[in-house]
Amino acid sequence: MRIQVPKTELASAVNKVKSVVKEKSALPILSHLLLETGDSCVYVTGTDLKTTLIAKVDCTVERPGTLAVNGQRLASLLGEDEEGDAIFDIEEDGVVLFAWGNTETRLFSMPADDFPPVKKVEAGVALSFSQAVLRRLFQKTAFAICTEQGRYNLTGLLFELRGGKLTVVATDGRRMSLAAADDPVDTDQEIKVIIPAKMVTELASLFSSDPEAMVDVRVESSHVAFSMEGMTAISALIEGSFPNYEMVIPKKHDKEVVVGTEAFSRVMRLGFKMTNDKFRNVRLCMRPDVMQVVAKTPEVGEYTEEIPVEYSGEEVEIAFNPIYVLDVLRNVEQEKVCLLLKDTASPGVIKPYTDAPVDNYVNVVMPIRI
């Protein structure tokens, strides 16, 4: 194999792909990237066996072939400032000549045949979505993905397309976040799969904010593939069933509190500063036109503040983990949010608010016993 490739473009591809590569692994080949020539291009592949990223870089192919080189080492060398073309050439005994400008380096490689075969997702449901829409939906919900490995079916994001409506949902059992696309998808096909958290994180960083950029999604029974310009991401799906999220959302509330997003964020941040790992709760007391925020923690201190709200119901008090509330508020684009309550012991619901609660972003937060 011998190729001549623009160094900056290769560096960009390697930096995207190496995020799934482990520097130290029980399988040494998993710390390597596979470089494989195509038709006037080279494909750069990295995998951890569950998630695979493949980047395509246009180049001059002087001699086709494949090679496997250490991903972190290659990224480090490509990080040098020099621009221009780089040359890869496999010499004797698998040593790889990597040269640019007046610089020559030689890297030890591993046999390309040792690299795990890449799963091809070619059957199943195939649809196209806006990258910007998926990026927004993922960012609005990913924080609620469960990190407890004992709850395997919750360690990913539900990706559901039903009746032309695209919805993503995450929950860790103590909170749930649901985000739905504003515009319907023109298709009769349906999808309901759980995408692992690792894949969600990778995609959120790969997706463009350009509203014109599209991504092709193909879903099989066990894998999903996202293909966009110059990049493909493939992942195994999480087996098991996701909880019925529609049953989790409380149907009846008799208390609706409308509060400024920034004001609510500020008092919850201050309340958080007066908590610790043992006592992680902030109390909210609602009275007509007023929300009183109280955080009182032994060996830390006490914080109290009142802020104006739109509320005309009876007095009600409830406590939440401030981290859960702040995670939601960071992802609200509107100037106001609506806090829907029933009583002290029932889950609260946080939605964006314009002239009424916005139903395409719904967050359910379990209260803390007062």
N, C-alpha and C positions, 0 to 999 in steps of 0.2 A: 504494500500500500504506500502510495506517495500522493500527497495532495498539497495544493497551495491555496490558503484560505485567508480572508481578511481577518486580522488579529482581533480587532475590536468587536466584530460580529461574532467570532468564535467565543470571545470572552463573555459576551452577553448571554450566549446560549449555554455555556458551561455554568455560569453563575445561576441561571434559572434551574438547570437540571440537577446540580449538585446538592440542592436542598434536601433531596430524599436520600442522599448517599451518607452512610455512616462511616466516620473516619476510622472507627475500630469496630470490627464485626467478627463474629464467630466464623463467618464465611468471608475470607479475604477478598474475594472477587466483588463483594457488595460495596467495598470501599472504592471501587473502580468505575469509570465511565467507559461505555462502549462507543467507539467511533467507527461508523460503517459507511462506506461510500455508496452513493446512489447515482442518479443521472445528473451530472454536473452539480452535485451537492454532497454534503456529509451529514449523517444523522448522529446526534449525540444523545445517548440514552443512559439514564440512571434509574436504579430501582432499589427498593428495600423488600422486594418480593410481593408486597401488598399494593404499593403505589409505584407507578412507573411514569417518568416524564421523558418525552422525546422531543428534541429540538432539531429543526432543519436549518442548515446554513449553506448558502450557495458558495461554490468553490470550483477550482480547477482540479479535476481528477486526472493525474498523470499515470497512476497505476492503482486500479481498484483493490479493495481489501478491507479488512477490519483489524482493530486493535483495541486492547483494554488497558487504560492507564489510570493511575491513582487520581481520583477526582479533586481532592483538596490540593494536591501538589500541582496539578495542571492549572487549577484556578489561580493559585498563588503566582505561578510563572506568567500567566496571562494578565495578571494585575499590574505588571510593569507598564510604564507609561508609553513606551514606544508604539507607534502606529505602523501601518503597512501590512504586508502579507506575511504569514507564518507558513513554514513548511513542516509537514510531518512525513517521515520516511522510516519504514521499518528496516533496520539493519540486521546483521547476524545475531543469533541467539535471542531474538525478541527485543533487542534494545531499540528504542524509538528516538530517532533524531528529531528534535524540535528546535527549529531555528527561525530567527527573524533579525533583520538588519545585520549587524556584525556579531550577533549573539548566537552561540550554538550550545544547546543542552542535550543531554542524553538521559532518557528515562527508562527504567526497567519496566517492562509490561508483564501482563499475565496473558495466557492463551485466551483468545477471544471465544473459543469454544466453551470455556468454563463459565461464560456469562449466562445467567438464567435466560431461557427463552421468553420472549415478550408475548404476553397474551394478546391475541388479535380479537377485537370486538367488531364483528362484521354482520351479525344478525340482530334480531330484536327490533325495538322501536327506535326510529331515527327522526329527530326534529332539530330545528334551529331556533336559537334564542338570542336576544341581545345580551352581549357580555356585560354591559352596564347594568342591566336589570338584574342579572344573576349576582353580580358583584354586590349590588345594593341589598338584595334579599339575604345573601350569605352573611354580610357584615351585620345586619340587623338582628340576626338570630344566633350566630355561632357561639356567642359568649355563654349561652345557656346549655350547651352540649355537656353531657355528664362526663366527668373525668375519672369516675370510679369504675375500675375494670370489672368488678363483680356485676355491674349492670350493663352488660355488653350491648344489648339492643338500644341503649340510650347514648352510646358513645359516638353517635353520628347524627347527621341532619336528615330528617325526613324530606324527601323531594317528591312532591305529589302533583300530578297533572290530572284533573278530573273535570269533565264538563267544560273543557277549554280554560279552566282556571288553574294557574300555577301557584302553588303554596309550598312554603318551606317551614318546618317546625323543628324546634329543639327543646329538650327538657332534661333536667337533672333530678326531677322528682320534687324539688323545692320551688321551682319556678318553670315557666314555660313561655317561650317566645314564638310567635307566629307572624310571618310576613307573607303577603300575597302580592302578585304583580298587579299593577293598575289596569293593564290592557289584557283582554282575553287572547288566548292562543287559538288560532284558526285550525283546529284539528279535532278529529273524533277519537284519536288515540289517547290511551291513559297510561300513566306511570305512577308507581308507588314503590319507592326504594329508599333504603337508608344508606347515605353516603358517609364514609368514615370521616372523623374530624380532621385527620391528616390531609385527606384529599380536599376538604373544604378550605383549609388554610392555604394549601398550594394554589387552588383555583382563585381565591380572593386576591392573591398577589399577582397572578398571571392575567386576570381579566382586565381589559381596557375600560376606561371611563368614557370612551368615544361612543356616543349613542348609535353610530352607524356600524360599529364592529359587531360581528355575529360569531357565535360558536355553535358548531354542530355537535349534538349530543346523541349518543347511541347507547341504549340500555339493553343488556341481556339479562338472563336470570341471575347470573352471579357476578357480572362486571358492568362497569360503565366507562365510557370513553368520551372525553371532551376534546374536540379538535378545533383549533383556530389557526390563524395565519402563522405558519412556521412552528407550531407547537401542538403537541398532543399529550393529554394526561389520561392515564388509565388506572382504574382502581378496582379491587375486589369490593363487593358490596357487603354490608353487615347483614348476617342472617338473623332471622327472628322477626317478630312483629313489633311495630311501634304502637305505643298507647293510643287509644282513641282520643285524639286531641279535642275533638268537638265536645266530648263529655267532660273534659277538664275545665273548659271555659264556663264559669257560672252564668246561668241564664237570667237570674233575677237579682237586681240591685235596687235598693230604694234610696241610696245616697250617692249623689253625683257631685264631685268636687272638681272645679276647674281652676287650675293654677298655672302661673307663668313657668315655662320650662326652665329658664335660667334661674329664677328665684328658687324654685324647688331644688334644682341642682345645687345651688349655693348652700342652702341650709342642710341638705343631706351630706354634702362634703364636710361641713363643719361638724355635723353630728357624728360622722364617721371618725373624725379626728379625736373624738372623746369616747371612743369605744376601744376594746381590745379583743384578742382572739377568744377570750372566755365569755365576754359580754358584748356580742356584736348585734346590738339592736338600737333602733331609734324610734321613739314613740311619737305618733302624730295624733293630736287631739283636734277634731273638727268642731267648730261652732259657727253660727251664722257669720259669714264674711271673713272668718279668721281660721287659719291653721296654726296651731301651736306645736312647735317641734322641740322635743326634749331628749337629750342623751345624758344618762347618769350612770357612771361606771365606777365601782369601787377601785381605789388606788389610782384612778385617772382624773376624775373630776366630773363637772356637770356643765351642760350647755342648754340654754333655753332661748327661743326666739319665736316671735309671731310674725306671720306674713299674711297679706290680704289674699283672699280667694273668693271665688264665686260659689257660695254654698248657702242654702237656706233651710236645711233639714235640722233634725234633732242632733244633740251632741253625741259624738261617737269617737272612741279612741281605739287605735290599732298600732301595732309595732311591726316594723320590717327590718330585715337585714339591709343596711344602707348600701352595701355593695350591689345587691340585686336591683335596687331602685336606680342607682347611678348608672349601671350597665344599660338600662333601658333609656334613661334620659339622654345619654351620650348619642344615641341613635335616633332621636326624635328631631325631625327637621322643622316642625311647626313651632310657633312661639308659645303655644299653650298645650297642656296635657290635661286629660280627664282621668281622675281617680275614682273608680266605681267600687263602692263598698256595700256590704250588707250588715255585718256586725263585727265585733272584735275578733271572733274566732274563724271567720270565713275568709277565703282567699280574696285578695284585692286584684282589680284589673286596671292596668294603665294603658291608655290609648292616646294617640295624638288628638288634638282638638282644633277644629276651625270654627264653623258655626254649629257643629255637632261632633260627637265622637267619630273618629276615623276608624273604619273597621278593617282596613288592610294591614294594620300593624297592632297586634293584640298581645299584651304581656300579662300573664297571670303570676302573682307572687303570693306564696304562702305566708301567713302572718306568724309572728313569734308570740308565744304565750306571755301575757303581761303578768 
